[in-house]
């Protein structure tokens, strides 16, 4: 495997300039090899077109966090639904999952959580990872501070706990999680994999 620096060496910096990737956390790539990246420390999402020398601002205001529909606060991982032109973002400090339209205005809608943190089934607490299923109907969410993974059908006002504790308790047994970071499904969408951060393991 050949590794290539992106942006090229000399363009990356420790500021919120669109020529760099300061504080990058999550990355997804579309069928055209466009790279979408969450820059957590800058509170934005940028898009890098192949062979470009600067990113394109997709969501947020560089260096400024917020709670409204076109700002983010410490975004983490993303999930891309190219078929339906949607980008889902774990907006961690805002305790919500935001849905943005690819090529849209950068204004999102809250599809899970929001309105403060909590342990109820209608709440999230510091979500880190999000994954949309192939049919575009269901989200799996690494609800990090609640030490659980949520299954949330789009359009519903609450989700269900599929891994970890419904009450937010952390643990290291096979039925518990501790600060899960991200989630993934196998190609058949039969098995769910969870990065169980504080337990230094991947759970299935």
C-alpha positions as CSV (number, residue, x, y, z in Angstrom):
1,X,0.0,0.0,0.0
2,X,1.4,3.4,-1.0
3,X,0.6,6.2,1.5
4,X,0.1,9.8,0.3
5,X,-0.1,12.8,2.6
6,X,-3.3,14.7,2.1
7,X,-3.2,17.7,2.0
8,X,0.4,17.5,0.6
9,X,3.2,18.2,3.0
10,X,3.6,21.9,3.5
11,X,-0.1,22.7,3.3
12,X,-1.3,21.4,6.6
13,X,-1.2,23.8,9.6
14,X,-2.5,24.2,13.1
15,X,-5.2,26.7,12.4
16,X,-8.7,26.6,11.0
17,X,-7.5,27.6,7.5
18,X,-9.2,25.6,4.7
19,X,-5.7,24.7,3.4
20,X,-5.2,22.4,6.3
21,X,-6.9,19.7,8.3
22,X,-6.4,20.9,11.9
23,X,-7.9,18.6,14.5
24,X,-9.2,16.1,12.0
25,X,-11.3,13.3,13.6
26,X,-13.6,11.7,11.1
27,X,-13.3,11.0,7.4
28,X,-15.5,9.6,4.7
29,X,-14.9,9.2,0.9
30,X,-17.6,9.3,-1.8
31,X,-17.6,7.5,-5.1
32,X,-15.8,10.4,-6.8
33,X,-13.0,10.3,-4.3
34,X,-14.1,13.5,-2.6
35,X,-13.0,13.5,1.0
36,X,-15.3,14.8,3.7
37,X,-13.5,15.5,7.0
38,X,-14.6,16.6,10.5
39,X,-12.2,19.1,12.0
40,X,-13.3,18.8,15.6
41,X,-11.2,21.7,16.9
42,X,-12.5,24.0,14.3
43,X,-16.1,22.9,14.6
44,X,-16.5,22.3,10.9
45,X,-16.8,19.8,8.1
46,X,-14.8,20.3,4.9
47,X,-14.8,18.7,1.5
48,X,-11.5,18.0,-0.4
49,X,-11.9,17.4,-4.1
50,X,-9.1,15.3,-5.7
51,X,-5.9,17.3,-6.6
52,X,-7.2,20.5,-4.8
53,X,-5.1,22.7,-2.7
54,X,-7.8,23.8,-0.3
55,X,-10.9,22.4,1.2
56,X,-14.5,23.6,0.7
57,X,-16.5,24.5,3.8
58,X,-19.5,22.2,4.0
59,X,-20.9,22.8,7.5
60,X,-20.0,25.2,10.3
61,X,-18.1,28.4,11.0
62,X,-14.3,27.9,11.3
63,X,-13.3,28.3,14.9
64,X,-16.7,29.0,16.3
65,X,-19.0,26.5,17.9
66,X,-22.8,26.8,18.3
67,X,-26.1,25.1,18.8
68,X,-28.2,26.2,15.9
69,X,-28.9,24.3,12.7
70,X,-25.8,25.5,10.8
71,X,-23.2,25.2,13.5
72,X,-21.5,22.3,15.3
73,X,-19.7,21.8,18.6
74,X,-16.9,19.2,18.5
75,X,-18.2,17.0,15.7
76,X,-16.7,13.5,15.6
77,X,-17.4,10.7,13.1
78,X,-19.8,10.8,10.1
79,X,-21.7,8.5,7.9
80,X,-22.5,9.2,4.2
81,X,-25.6,8.1,2.4
82,X,-24.7,8.8,-1.2
83,X,-27.9,7.3,-2.7
84,X,-30.0,9.8,-0.8
85,X,-27.5,12.7,-0.7
86,X,-27.3,12.8,3.1
87,X,-24.4,13.2,5.5
88,X,-25.0,12.3,9.1
89,X,-22.7,13.8,11.8
90,X,-22.2,13.0,15.4
91,X,-22.3,16.5,16.9
92,X,-20.8,15.4,20.2
93,X,-21.0,18.4,22.6
94,X,-24.5,19.3,21.3
95,X,-25.6,15.7,22.1
96,X,-27.2,15.2,18.8
97,X,-27.0,13.6,15.4
98,X,-27.3,16.1,12.5
99,X,-28.4,15.4,9.0
100,X,-27.1,17.5,6.1
101,X,-27.9,17.5,2.5
102,X,-24.9,17.0,0.2
103,X,-24.5,20.1,-1.9
104,X,-27.0,21.9,0.3
105,X,-26.8,25.2,2.3
106,X,-25.0,23.7,5.3
107,X,-28.2,23.8,7.4
108,X,-28.9,20.6,9.2
109,X,-31.8,18.9,11.0
110,X,-31.6,17.0,14.2
111,X,-32.5,13.4,13.6
112,X,-31.5,12.0,17.1
113,X,-31.0,13.5,20.5
114,X,-30.7,17.2,21.0
115,X,-32.1,19.4,23.7
116,X,-29.3,18.7,26.2
117,X,-27.7,15.4,27.4
118,X,-29.6,12.6,29.2
119,X,-29.9,8.9,29.6
120,X,-33.5,8.6,28.4
121,X,-34.2,6.8,25.1
122,X,-34.9,10.2,23.5
123,X,-31.5,11.6,24.6
124,X,-27.8,11.2,23.8
125,X,-24.7,12.2,25.8
126,X,-21.6,13.0,23.8
127,X,-22.3,10.8,20.8
128,X,-19.1,10.0,18.9
129,X,-19.9,7.6,16.1
130,X,-22.8,7.2,13.7
131,X,-23.7,4.8,10.9
132,X,-26.6,4.8,8.5
133,X,-27.8,1.5,7.1
134,X,-27.9,0.9,3.3
135,X,-31.7,1.5,3.1
136,X,-31.2,4.9,4.7
137,X,-33.8,4.2,7.4
138,X,-31.8,3.4,10.5
139,X,-28.9,4.9,12.4
140,X,-26.6,3.1,14.8
141,X,-25.1,5.6,17.3
142,X,-22.1,5.2,19.6
143,X,-23.6,7.1,22.6
144,X,-20.2,7.5,24.2
145,X,-20.9,9.1,27.6
146,X,-23.9,6.9,28.1
147,X,-21.7,3.8,27.5
148,X,-24.1,2.3,25.0
149,X,-25.0,1.9,21.3
150,X,-28.4,3.1,20.2
151,X,-30.5,2.0,17.2
152,X,-32.6,4.9,16.0
153,X,-35.1,4.7,13.1
154,X,-35.2,7.9,11.2
155,X,-38.3,9.8,11.9
156,X,-38.7,8.4,15.4
157,X,-38.4,10.5,18.6
158,X,-36.4,7.9,20.5
159,X,-34.1,5.0,19.9
160,X,-33.5,1.6,21.5
161,X,-30.4,0.3,23.2
162,X,-28.7,-2.5,21.3
163,X,-25.4,-2.8,23.2
164,X,-24.3,-1.6,26.6
165,X,-26.4,-0.4,29.6
166,X,-29.8,1.3,29.2
167,X,-29.1,3.3,32.3
168,X,-25.6,4.5,31.2
169,X,-23.5,2.3,33.5
170,X,-20.0,1.5,32.3
171,X,-18.4,-1.9,32.6
172,X,-16.0,-4.4,31.1
173,X,-18.2,-7.6,31.0
174,X,-19.4,-8.8,27.6
175,X,-22.8,-7.1,28.1
176,X,-21.3,-3.6,29.0
177,X,-19.3,-0.9,27.3
178,X,-17.1,1.9,28.4
179,X,-17.1,5.1,26.3
180,X,-17.7,3.4,22.9
181,X,-16.1,5.5,20.1
182,X,-17.5,4.3,16.8
183,X,-19.7,1.6,15.2
184,X,-19.5,-0.5,11.9
185,X,-21.6,-3.1,10.2
186,X,-20.4,-6.1,8.2
187,X,-21.3,-6.1,4.5
188,X,-24.5,-8.1,5.1
189,X,-25.5,-5.9,7.9
190,X,-25.8,-8.9,10.2
191,X,-23.1,-8.0,12.8
192,X,-22.5,-4.7,14.5
193,X,-18.9,-3.9,15.6
194,X,-18.2,-1.4,18.4
195,X,-14.9,0.2,19.3
196,X,-15.1,-0.1,23.1
197,X,-12.6,2.7,23.9
198,X,-11.9,2.5,27.6
199,X,-12.0,-1.3,27.5
200,X,-9.3,-1.5,24.7
201,X,-11.3,-3.9,22.6
202,X,-13.7,-4.3,19.7
203,X,-17.0,-5.9,20.5
204,X,-19.4,-7.7,18.2
